[in-house]
Amino acid sequence: MSETGRSGRAIVVVLASCGLVASFMQTLVVPLIPVFPRLLNASAADASWVVTVTLLAASVITPVSGRLGDLYGKRRMILVSLALLIAGSVVSATTGALAFQILGRGLQGCAMGVIPLGISIMRDELPAERVGGAISLMSATLGVGGAIGLPVAAIVAENADWHVLFWMAAGLGLFFALLIVRFVPESPLRTPAPFDYFGAFGLAAGLVCLLLPVVKGATWGWTSTPTLGFAAAAVVVLLAWAAYQLRRRDPLVDLRVSARRPVLFTNLASIMVGFSMYAMALSFPQLLQASASTGYGLGQTMVQSGLTLAPNGLVMMLLSPVSARLIARFGPRPTLMTGALVISLGYVFAIALMDNAVELITASVIIGAGVGIAYAAMPALIMGSVPVTETASANGLNSLMRSVGTAVSSAVMAAMLAQLTITVGGLTVPSLFGFRATFAVAACAALAGVLLAGLVPRSKVAPELVGAV
């Protein structure tokens, strides 16, 4: 293998591994959610902020870090993202105080900017024949890291002090930061423009106001003053922000480019795919861990359920070269439609067959296959429609749309399962009909993704996105 080939492979492996670590942060503390109130000496509502703040931070930082990468260097911003991950991990590892845990988890969430930045570096640095497969692999890490990380986190949480999870995260962040310095060159492409600080603040404020009522509405009450107040504030702030962006010469997000039909409908489809993907992450573990006395539960432990769902993430990873070939052969638009359709079929399978672990594994693998195919097509569609100097910020916005989908999914699925319940042994638990109803909603969301992707104009694949591994 030539020196150039070895260098390209090292770039792909290091960046994809960083993507896995970043997405792992999203599920790092999921096994601890039931015991966080005791560990942090806080109410369940207050302790839930340890999870919520990571989602908020990831949503805010992703488009901002993408723009900073276009302006000041993508590798530099990856290193900044990993530095924030390390700092947040150390903060969380050295304290049991709720406020510091929230701070640490917020800093960990900033690592999600690594994925769109990595995709953009691949486009800038790799030979044309390798870009398609590399982007498919990097995009898949959005789902793979969380799926694989869940059983790993569960095993560590059950067999060691919970702070070990954060020391492990800090170690991974430091290790891959050193690999980035060693193997990943800085992209020479820059956007000669000042950074829009006021636009970044406005976007952050608008996203926080938008996502807070989505993720906390079930706790606060959907018609409560905080929920309605934040929702109204989100509308006002985001409309004002959009008007400001349209007037700026060098905006944080070029809304005119984002309003182009290929970009707009790809982002809308991304919301639907993100929604349908997260429905499985929320509902399947509950099914697996529910008591057999419910009539549907399998009574698995936290570790067993995590291992049961691990093949889902592996399938996403293994399908990345297949996704690249589909994109090269048929184009990203049909590939995105195919992936969303496969997700929907996976939920239909789950509705019909969910009586044992094998059936649930099969359903999760089908869904994971669809997610892997769809996620690979999204950046190819985006990068074929935006200027090369805006790839990082455009991919950041697309990742934000997926995050919005997962946030809405979390709220909708939790609300449905909280309403459709049965009583078993004096405990109120989700009913079998409730789970099937959530699967039906997720299947419909995926079908909506198919329709939205169908509205993306037909176009030829950009030459640098055609390559397969």
N, C-alpha and C positions, 0 to 999 in steps of 0.2 A: 504493500500500500504506500502511496506517495506521502510526502510530508504534509501536503495540502489536505489529503484525505484524512490523515490521522488528526490534523488540527481541527477539521470540520467535525469529525466524529466526537472529539473531546468537547467542542462547543455545545453540540447537541446534548450529550450526556450530562454535562455540568448544568446547563440551563434547565433541562427537563427535571433533573434532580432537585434543583432549587424550587421549581414549580411544585413538585410533590411536597416539599417541606412547607412551603407557603400555604398550600391548601390543607395540609395536615393541621395547621393551627385552628382551622374552623371546627374540627371535631376533637381537638386535644382534650377538652374538659367535659365532653358529652357524658362519659361514664360517671363523672363526679356530680352531675346535676342533682340527683336525688339526695346526696349527702352534703351538698354545699351549705345549706342553712346551718347545719351543725358545725361543719368545719370552719365556717367564717363567722359564726355567732350572729347570724342575720336572719331576717324573715325570708321566706321563699321568694317573695316578690323582689326584695332587694338583691338577693343572691343571683337572681336571673340576669341581672345586669352584667355579670361576668361573661355571659354568652352574648347578650345583646350588643354590648359595646364593641365586640370584635366584628360583628356584622356591620355596624355603623361605620367603624373606622375603615374597614375594607372597601365599603361602598364609596366613601368620600375620597380615599387616597388613590383609588385606581385611576380615575380620569386625570387627577392632578399630577400623579407621578408620571403618567404617560406624556403629558404636555411638557413637564420638566425634562423628561428624557429626550424629547424632540429638540428642546432648546439647549440643554447643557450636557447631554451625553447619556445614553441609555445604560451603559455599564455602570457609570457613576451613580445613577439613580437606583440600580439594583443593589449596589453596595450600601447605599443609604437605607434602602428598605430592609436589608438583612441586618444592618446595625440597629435599626429600631426594633426588629424582632429579638435580637440578642438582649438589648436593654430591657425590653418588656419581659422577657423570660426571666432575667435575673431579678427584676423587681418582684415578680410573682413567686419566684423560687425562694425568696428570702423573707417572706412575710405571710401572715395569715389574716391580715387586716383587710376588710372588704374594700375600702377605698383604694388601697395599693393594688389589690388584685384587679380591680376595674381598670386602673391606670396601666398595669402590666399587660392585660389582655387587649386593651385598646392599641398599645404599641405593637403587640403581636399581629393584630389585624392589618397593620400597615404593610405587612409583607406581601399582601395579595397583589401589589403593583408589580411584583416580579414577573408574573405570567404574561401580561401584554407587552412589557418591556422585552422579555426574552423572545417573544414571537417576532418583534420588530428587529432585534439584533440578528436573528436567523435570516430574515429577508435581506438585511444589509450585508451579511458576512459570508453566507454559504454559497457554494456553486449552485447555479440554477437547477441542476438536476436533483439536488438534495433538499431544496427548500420545502417542497410539498410534504414529504414524509416527516421532516423535522417539525414543521408547524402543526401537523396532525398530532404528533407525539406531545408537543408542548401544550396544545389546547386540551388534550385528554387529561393532563395532570389536574385540571380544575375539579374533575370528578374522582380521579384515581386516588389522589392524596387523602381525601376525606374517607373514601371507602376502605383503603388499606390502613389508614391511621386509626380508625375506630377500634378494631380488635387489638392493635398494638397498645393503644392508650388504656384499654380495658385490662389487659394483662398486667401492665405496669401498675395501674391503680389498685388492682386486687392483691398484688404481691409486694408492694413497696410503699413507702411514704409518698403521699400524693405530690409533694414538692419535687420528687424525682422527675415527674413529667416535664416540669419547666426547666430543670437543669439539662434534661435531654434535648429540649428544644433549643436552649442556648448553645449547647455543643454542636448541634446540627447546623445552626445558623453560622457559627464561627467557622466550622469546617468548610462549608460551601462558599462562604465569603472568600476564604483563602484560595479555593479552587477557581472562583471567578477571577481573582487577581492573576492567577497563574495561567489560565487557559483561554479566557474570553477577552478578545481585544475590544477597545472602545470603537464604536461605530463612528466613521468620519462624517456622517450626514448630520447636519444641524439645520435648525430653522432660525434664521437671523432676526429675532424679534424679542422684545422684552416680555417678561412673565407677567401675566395678568393677576396680580395679587387680589385685587378687589373682586374679580370674577371668581377666583378660587374660594374666597371667603363666602361669596354669595351662593355658589354651588354647594359648599359644605353645609351652610345654614339651611338651604332648601331641602337637601337630601335628609338631613337630620329631622327636620320637621315632617318630611314625607314618611320616612321609615319608622319613626318612633310610634305613631299611632297604629301602624301596620303590625309591628312586632309586640307592642304592649297593649293593643286594644282589648284583647281578651281579659287582661288583668285589670285595666282601668275601667272597662265597660265601653262598648262601642258607641254609646250615645252620651258618654260622660264629657264634662267640660274640657279636660286635658286632651282627649282623643279628637274631639271636634275642633278645639282651638288649634292644635298642632296641624291638623289637616287643612284648615283654612289658611293658616300661616304659610304652609307649604305652597298652596296655590298662589298666594300673593307674592311670596319671595321668588319662586321659580319663574313666574311671569315677568317680574321686574328684572330678574337676572337675564332672561332671554332677550328682553328689549335692550338691555345694556350690552350683551354680547353682539347683537346685530349692529350696534352702532360703533363698536370698536374695530380698529384697523387690524389689530392682532389679538383676536379673542382667545380665551382659554379653550373653548370648544367652538369650532366653526359650524354654526347651526345651518348655514346654507349648504355646506357639504353634507352634514348629518341629515338634512331634509331631502337629499337626493333619493330617488325611489329605491335603488339597490341598498343603500345604507339604512334608510328608514325601515324598510320592511324586514331587512335582516335583523335589525335591533328589536323590532316588535316580535319576530319569531323567536329571538333569543330569550325574551321574557317568558314566552310560553314553554320553551324547552326547559329553562331553569325552574319554572313552576313545577312541571311534571317530574323532573328529576328529583327534586327535594321531597316530593310526596312519598317516595319510596323510603328515603332516609328517615323520615319521621314515623311512618306507619309500620314498616316491616319489623323493626326491632321490637315494637310494642306487641305485635302479633307473636313473635317468637318467644318473648319473655312472659307473656300472659299465662296465668295459671290454667292448667287443664280443666279446672272446675268451671271455667267460663264456657266450655263447650267448643272452643276454637283454639285456645292458647296451647303452646307446645312446652311451656314451663322451662325454657332454656335459661341458663345463667347469662350474665352480661357478656362474658368472654365467649361463650358458645354462640350467642347471637351475632357477635361481631365477626367471628370466624365463619359463620354460615353465610354472611353477606360479603365476605372478602372476595369471592370469585367475581363479583360484580365489578370491582375495581380492576382486577386483573384482565377481564375481558375488554374493558375500555382501553387498557394499555396495549393489549395484543392486537386490537383492531386498528390501531393508528396507521400501520402500513397499508391495510386494506382500504381505509378511508382515503389515504393519499392516492391510491390507484383509482378509486371511484371518482375522485375529483379530477384526476388527469384524464380519465376516459369519458366521463359524462358531464363534468363541470360541477362547481360547488352548489349551484341551485338545486339540481335533482338530488345531489347527495344530502343536502340539508333536509329536503322533503322526505327522502327515504329514511333518514335517521329518526325524524319526528314520527313517521308512520310506525316504525319498529317499536318505539317507546309506547305508542298507543296500544299496539298489539300485545306488548308485555303486560300492560295493566288489564287488558281483556282476559288474558290467560290467568292472571291472579284472581280476577273476579270469579272465574269458573273453577279454578283449582288452587286451593289454599289450605288443604287438609293436613299436609305434612311438610317437613323441612325440605325434602327434595323438590316438591312443587314450588315452594317459595324461592328456593335457590334458582330453579329454572326461570321463574318469572323475573327475578332480579337480574339474571344474566341477560335475558332478552332486553330488558330495560337498559341495562348497562351498555349493551351492544348499540342500541339506538342512540344513547347519549354520546358514546364515543364517536359514532359516525357524524352526528349532528354538530358536535362541538368542533370537530376538525374542519367542517365546511364553513363555519362562521367567519373566522379570520381570513379565509381565502376570498370570500365574498366582499368583506370590508376592504381588504388591501387592494383588490382589483378595482375599487371605486373611489379611492382617495389619493391625493398626492403623496409621493414617497416621503416627503418631509413631515407628514402628519400621521404616519402609520402607528406610532406608539400611542398618541392621544386618541386616535380612532379606535384602536383595539382596547384601550382603556375604557372608552365609553361603551363598547360592546360588552366588555366584562361587567361593567356596572349594570347593564340591562339584565344580564343573567342573575346578578345579585338581587336586583329588584324582584325578579321572578321567584327566587328562592325565599325572599322575605315575605312576599305575598302568600306563597304556598304555605309557609310556616304558620301564618295567621289563619288562613282558611282551613287548613287541615286540622289544626288544633281546635278551632271553633267547632268544626263538624264532629270531631271525635268527642268533644266535651258535651255536645247536645244529644248525640245519638248513643245512649248508654243503656246498660242493664245493671242490676244490683246482684252481686254474687257474694254470699257470706257477709253481708252487711257493708260491702264496699261497692262503690259506683265505678264501673269500668266501661270502656267503649264497647258497643255491641258489634256483632258480626256484620249486621247491616250497615253500621257506621263505617267499618273498614271498606266494605264493598262500595259504599257511596263515595268515599274518598278516592278509591281507585277509578271509579267512573268519571269523577271530576278531572282527575289527572289525565285520563285517556282523552277526554274532550279537549283539555288544554293542549295536549300534544297534537291532536287533529287540527286545532286552531293554528298551531305552528306550521303544519303542512300547508294550510290555506294561505297563511301570510307569506311563507317562503315561495309559494306559487305566484305571488304578486311581484316578486323580484324579477326585473327584466332579464330576458335571456341575454347572455353575453359570453364571449370567449374568455377562457381562463388566461389570466396574465401569465406571460412566459415563465417568469420566475417562480410561479406557483404550480407548475405542471409536474415537476419532478416527483418521483416516487422513490421510496427507499429500496 
